[in-house]
């Protein structure tokens, strides 16, 4: 037991104070993240949209996210990660106040598109910021710390959101706005004029004398293939935010509050286990092995839904999905970081964010249509098969990338 506790505590050692503060900003922001997980349920139950129209509006979020990721990467390289993150956080506040006033498919689709293009500019800038403020030998764990905060917030937000939705869906939007405002305030007060570890990064890149320091990520063929595979993984994983809540509602007839508890459980699992599992994985496994196992577990999590019935099955499935997320996503980000140079970091992280943002288009669009035309059972088996092929793709592509083991 003492060995386990020591190993758990070691996972947190050596992380810089700014890395912890970035995680705190993320925690506050995501603690108010009540809208997106319940947006599908809100449209079906409150606005009485069809399942197809609901998927269409959710896909608008993905379209905006793609634009936001591309824009965020470009703006970060041009103006810096601090300005991009601050402006993104500030501008999301009025958008959340506006959304509950939009009650048609077209209006809400446009509103969700605008929200996502603003909010998703934050992601590539935030990824660059994590690398900038982290100690070079702790970058993977710094990414994991940030994601741990994100998932703790995702545990708090949906749990609170589920109860608020039972009173009024309007409170979901207002709660998101308040959280965005306080996270922007904290970010501005702490990070204005703060210096990071840029000098160390520059020295490392001079030592490496990288011949591809100015290479565009769009001309890095292996990285493009890696990003496509990441996008396919994300399309499958993001059923968590679209069809899974609808599945809980339509098949198991769960209330918004109970759905919120399941989603909160997922966030809590990632919060408790991510730093420990990443700390173990980076010492004992290659990045390729960790990502492949993460992708395979994602497929297993959806198969489990078809193997048995009962509320306990939902918790087992989402627990496996959480382990998949813990293993795959932090290492996908650090592979991206390793392929970039200081000059192209924003562009590379923008493509990384782009691959996940594009998934927000296809995930709800495909998921809701397959579930509507065929069944949820077909959707879960089909998702597992796609993920199996994706894992094979990662094996091949990452072997050719010849990454350093980290």
Secondary structure by P-SEA (a helix, b strand, c coil): caaaaaaaaaaaccccaaaaaaaaaaaaaaaacccccaaaaaaaccccccaaaaaaaaaaaaaaaaaaaaaaaaaaacccaaaaaaaaaaaaaaaaaaccccccaaaaaaaaaaaaaaaaaaaaaaaaaaaaacccccaaaaaaaaaaaaaaaaaaaaaaaaaaaaccaaaaaaaaaaaaaaaaaaaaacccccccaaaaaaaaaaaacccccccccccaaaaaaaaaaaaaaaaaaaccccaaaaaacccccccaaaaaaaaaaaaaaaaacaaaaaaaaaacccaaaaaaaaaaaaaaaaaaaaacccaaaaaaaaaaaaaaaacccaaaaaaaaaaccccaaaaaaaaaaaaaaaaaaaaaaaaaaaaaaccaaaaaaaaaaaaaaaaaaaaaaaaaaccccc
